[in-house]
């Protein structure tokens, strides 16, 4: 089972329906079980039982480290999912079901985006040179452990398929100028 609470997308490409306006508690960082109030965009109506993903866009486009002009869009982190509940008139109220990071007022919400998938994984076969563009949990492209979510500069056009596995080989020391 793989957990990937992030995706790459262009600005305006990801439909949003509003943002987190406030919370019942006075907590700054919100998590599972917290009741939140949604500020819904004009023309959109959320209904009781609807499930949405809450996400935030990291500033700055993801760029190729070897070619500053090659842009891959923005890294959007899925921070939680919420379910709309019936509470009262006026505000749309929801409860945070699961969170992958803390939720903040101002975070946007949109269609539910599944972040877990059970995939058959193949044994690495052959060679493919790729560059790590971004990773979850840090804006630096340094891997800290196995099972992390990374984004590389390769895809279907390069013959990749869902479930392909890779060995990551890193030939440098970030504390010394070794390449």
C-alpha positions, 0 to 999 in steps of 0.5 A: 500500500502506497501513500502519496498525499501530493500531486503536481498541477498547474495554477488554476488546473485544480478545481477548488470550491472554497477554503477553510474559514474557521474552526469550532476550536480556537486551535491554530493547527487542526487535525482529525475530529475537529469541526471546521467551517468552509467558506464555499465559492459562489455558485457551489453548494456542498451537501451533507455527506460530501467528502472533499480533500483539503490541500495547499500549494507550495510556493514556486513551480517545481523546476528541473534542477539541470534546466531552470526553464523546464517547469513541471507545475506546482506541488500540491500537498493533500493535507486532509479530507473532510466530510460535510455534516449538518449543523445549522444555517449559514455556514457549511460545516465539516469534520476532518476525517483524516489528516496527513499534516495539520490543517490551517485556516485558508487551506483550499478544498476541492474534489476528494483525491485518494492518497492511498493505493494498493499496487503490484510492484515489479522488480527493477528491470533495466536502467532509466536515468531520471532526476528527482524534481521534488519530494514530500516533506521537504523542498530539498530533493534529498531522500531520507528513507525508503517509501517516500513519495518523490516526483521524477522527470520521467513518465508514460512517454518514457515507458513507465507504468504504475507499479514500476520500482526503482533503485535510487542512486545518489552520487553526492554529499550535500555537505561537501562539493562532491559530484 
